[in-house]
Amino acid sequence: MYAVVNIAGHQVKVDKGQRLRVPRLQVEEGSTQEFTDVLMVSGEGETKVGSPTVEGASVSATVVGHGRGDKIVIFKKKKRKKYRRRTGHRQDYTEIQVENIVLPN
């Protein structure tokens, strides 16, 4: 059984018991988060696709922790012009564990 869920503007395929990193959510560590923007649910031999969401379907997940990803280095250069810029970026994320996928009736 799996579902495709819209989490913070990203479409994510989730399975029950799966741990994944999503863009930073403003929730406490250890709390349970309910996602109701379920775009598709597949399980028990049938698949339901929403337009735009599946009514009555939801995904509950526990927030494991927050963190920052690896640094990405951005380097710009223009040859023969003495122009060089070096910057970096680290993306914030929230790690969640999917506890339950609720199917619509």
PAZAPA-4460 file (N, C-alpha, C; in steps of 0.05 Angstrom, whole numbers, plus 32768, in hexadecimal, padded with zeros to 4 digits):
% residues 105
    n_x    n_y    n_z   ca_x   ca_y   ca_z    c_x    c_y    c_z   seq   type   mol
   8011   7FE9   8000   8000   8000   8000   8012   8019   8000     1      M     A
   800C   802C   7FEE   801B   8044   7FED   8008   805B   7FE6     2      Y     A
   8012   8074   7FEA   8002   808B   7FE3   8015   80A1   7FD8     3      A     A
   800A   80B2   7FC8   8019   80CA   7FBF   800C   80E2   7FCD     4      V     A
   801D   80F0   7FDC   8014   8106   7FEE   8022   8120   7FE7     5      V     A
   8013   8136   7FE9   801E   8151   7FE5   8027   815B   8001     6      N     A
   8042   815C   8005   804D   8166   801E   805E   817E   8018     7      I     A
   8055   8195   8022   8063   81AF   801F   806A   81B5   8002     8      A     A
   8057   81AF   7FF0   805B   81B6   7FD4   8069   81A1   7FC4     9      G     A
   8071   818A   7FD0   807F   8175   7FC3   806E   815C   7FC2    10      H     A
   806C   814E   7FAB   805E   8135   7FAA   8070   811F   7FB1    11      Q     A
   8068   810F   7FC6   807A   80FA   7FD1   806A   80E0   7FD1    12      V     A
   8077   80CB   7FC8   806C   80B0   7FCA   8074   80A4   7FE4    13      K     A
   8060   809B   7FF5   8066   8091   800F   805B   8075   8013    14      V     A
   8069   8065   8022   8060   804A   802A   805D   804A   8049    15      D     A
   804E   8037   8053   804B   8035   8070   8066   802C   807C    16      K     A
   806F   803A   8091   8088   8034   809F   80A0   8041   8092    17      G     A
   809D   8050   807D   80B3   805C   806F   80BC   8075   807D    18      Q     A
   80D7   807A   807E   80E3   8093   8088   80EC   80A3   8071    19      R     A
   80E5   80BD   8071   80EE   80CE   805B   80F2   80EB   8064    20      L     A
   8101   80FA   8054   8106   8116   8059   80F5   8127   8047    21      R     A
   80E7   813A   8053   80D6   814D   8045   80DF   8169   804B    22      V     A
   80D7   817D   803C   80DE   8198   8043   80D5   819F   805F    23      P     A
   80E3   81B2   806C   80DF   81B9   8088   80C2   81BF   808E    24      R     A
   80B7   81B1   80A3   809C   81B6   80AD   809D   81C3   80C8    25      L     A
   808B   81D5   80CE   808B   81E3   80E8   807B   81D2   80FC    26      Q     A
   8086   81BC   8105   8079   81AA   8119   808F   81A1   812C    27      V     A
   8086   8198   8144   8098   818F   8159   80A2   8173   8152    28      E     A
   80BA   816D   815C   80C5   8151   8159   80B4   813E   816B    29      E     A
   80AE   8127   8160   809F   8113   816F   8081   8116   816B    30      G     A
   8077   812B   815F   805B   812F   815B   8051   8120   8142    31      S     A
   8037   811C   8141   802B   810E   812A   801F   8123   8117    32      T     A
   8024   8120   80FE   801B   8132   80E9   8008   8123   80D7    33      Q     A
   7FF1   812F   80D0   7FDD   8123   80BE   7FDE   8132   80A3    34      E     A
   7FE2   8123   808E   7FE2   812E   8073   7FC9   8125   8065    35      F     A
   7FB9   8139   805C   7F9F   8132   804F   7FA0   8138   8031    36      T     A
   7FB5   8144   8027   7FB8   8149   800A   7FC2   8130   7FFC    37      D     A
   7FB2   811B   7FFC   7FBA   8101   7FEF   7FB1   8102   7FD2    38      V     A
   7FC4   8100   7FC0   7FBE   8101   7FA4   7FB6   80E6   7F97    39      L     A
   7FC2   80D0   7FA3   7FBC   80B6   7F99   7FC1   80A2   7FAF    40      M     A
   7FB0   808D   7FB0   7FB3   8077   7FC3   7FB1   805D   7FB5    41      V     A
   7FC3   804A   7FBB   7FC2   8030   7FAF   7FC5   801B   7FC5    42      S     A
   7FB3   8009   7FC5   7FB3   7FF3   7FD9   7F9B   7FE2   7FD8    43      G     A
   7F9E   7FC9   7FE2   7F88   7FB6   7FE2   7F7D   7FB1   7FC6    44      E     A
   7F8E   7FB0   7FB2   7F87   7FA9   7F97   7F79   7FBF   7F87    45      G     A
   7F78   7FD7   7F92   7F6B   7FED   7F83   7F7C   8007   7F86    46      E     A
   7F79   8018   7F72   7F87   8032   7F72   7F72   8048   7F6F    47      T     A
   7F74   805C   7F80   7F62   8073   7F7F   7F73   808C   7F79    48      K     A
   7F6B   809A   7F64   7F79   80B3   7F5D   7F66   80CA   7F61    49      V     A
   7F6F   80DF   7F6F   7F5E   80F5   7F76   7F5E   810A   7F60    50      G     A
   7F4A   811C   7F62   7F49   8132   7F4F   7F41   814B   7F5F    51      S     A
   7F52   8159   7F6C   7F6F   8155   7F6E   7F77   8143   7F84    52      P     A
   7F66   8140   7F9A   7F6E   812E   7FB0   7F59   8118   7FB3    53      T     A
   7F62   8103   7FC1   7F50   80ED   7FC7   7F41   80F4   7FE1    54      V     A
   7F26   80F5   7FDF   7F16   80FC   7FF7   7F16   80E5   800B    55      E     A
   7F1B   80EC   8024   7F1B   80D8   803A   7F35   80CA   803F    56      G     A
   7F49   80CE   802E   7F63   80C1   8031   7F75   80D4   8041    57      A     A
   7F86   80C8   8051   7F9A   80D8   8060   7FB2   80C7   8067    58      S     A
   7FC8   80D5   806D   7FE1   80C7   8075   7FEA   80D4   808F    59      V     A
   7FEF   80C3   80A3   7FF9   80CE   80BD   8017   80C6   80C0    60      S     A
   8026   80D9   80CA   8043   80D4   80CD   804D   80E1   80E7    61      A     A
   8062   80D5   80F2   806F   80DF   810A   8088   80EE   8102    62      T     A
   808C   8106   810E   80A4   8116   8108   80BB   810B   8118    63      V     A
   80D0   8101   810A   80E7   80F6   8117   80FB   810B   8120    64      V     A
   80FF   811F   810E   8112   8134   8115   8115   8148   80FE    65      G     A
   8124   815D   8104   812A   8172   80F1   8148   8172   80EC    66      H     A
   8150   817D   80D5   816C   817E   80CF   8172   818F   80B6    67      G     A
   818B   818F   80AE   8194   819E   8097   81A3   818B   8085    68      R     A
   819E   818D   806B   81AB   817C   8058   81C8   8183   8053    69      G     A
   81D5   8174   8041   81F1   817A   803A   81F3   8194   802C    70      D     A
   820B   81A0   802E   820F   81BA   8021   8212   81B6   8002    71      K     A
   8205   81C8   7FF4   8207   81C9   7FD7   8217   81E2   7FD0    72      I     A
   822D   81E0   7FC1   823E   81F6   7FBB   8236   8201   7F9F    73      V     A
   8231   821B   7F9E   822B   8229   7F85   8243   823A   7F7E    74      I     A
   824F   8235   7F66   8267   8244   7F5E   8261   8250   7F43    75      F     A
   8264   826A   7F41   8260   8279   7F27   827B   8285   7F1F    76      K     A
   8280   8284   7F05   8299   828F   7EFB   8295   8299   7EDE    77      K     A
   82A2   82B0   7ED8   82A2   82B9   7EBC   82C0   82BB   7EB5    78      K     A
   82C7   82AD   7EA0   82E3   82AB   7E99   82ED   82C6   7E8E    79      K     A
   8306   82CC   7E95   8314   82E4   7E8D   8307   82FE   7E97    80      R     A
   82F6   82FD   7EAB   82E9   8315   7EB5   82ED   8319   7ED3    81      K     A
   82FD   8308   7EDF   8303   8309   7EFC   82EA   8308   7F0D    82      K     A
   82D6   82F8   7F04   82BD   82F6   7F12   82BA   82D9   7F1D    83      Y     A
   82B9   82D7   7F37   82B5   82BC   7F44   82A4   82C1   7F5D    84      R     A
   828F   82B0   7F60   827E   82B0   7F78   827A   8294   7F81    85      R     A
   827D   8290   7F9B   827A   8276   7FA7   8267   8279   7FBF    86      R     A
   8250   826B   7FBD   823C   826B   7FD3   8234   824F   7FD9    87      T     A
   8226   824B   7FEF   821D   8230   7FF6   8201   8231   8000    88      G     A
   81F4   821A   8002   81D9   8218   800B   81D4   81FD   8019    89      H     A
   81C6   81FD   8030   81BE   81E5   803D   81A0   81E6   8041    90      R     A
   8192   81D2   8037   8175   81D1   8038   816B   81C5   8053    91      Q     A
   8158   81D2   8060   814C   81C7   8078   8138   81B1   8071    92      D     A
   8137   819D   8082   8124   8187   807D   8118   817D   8097    93      Y     A
   8102   816E   8095   80F5   8161   80AB   80F4   8143   80A4    94      T     A
   80FD   8133   80B6   80FC   8116   80B1   80E3   810A   80BE    95      E     A
   80D3   80FC   80AF   80BA   80F1   80B9   80BA   80D3   80B4    96      I     A
   80A9   80C5   80C4   80A5   80A9   80C1   8087   80A4   80BD    97      Q     A
   807F   8098   80A7   8063   8094   80A1   8058   807D   80B3    98      V     A
   8043   8084   80C1   8037   8070   80D4   801F   8061   80C8    99      E     A
   800E   8070   80BA   7FF5   8064   80B0   7FEB   8072   8097   100      N     A
   7FDF   8062   8085   7FD2   806D   806D   7FB5   8065   806F   101      I     A
   7FA3   8079   8071   7F87   8074   8073   7F79   8075   8058   102      V     A
   7F6C   805F   8051   7F5E   805E   8037   7F43   806A   8039   103      L     A
   7F38   8075   8023   7F1D   8080   8023   7F09   8069   8024   104      P     A
   7EF1   806F   802D   7EDC   805A   802D   7ED0   8055   8012   105      N     A
***
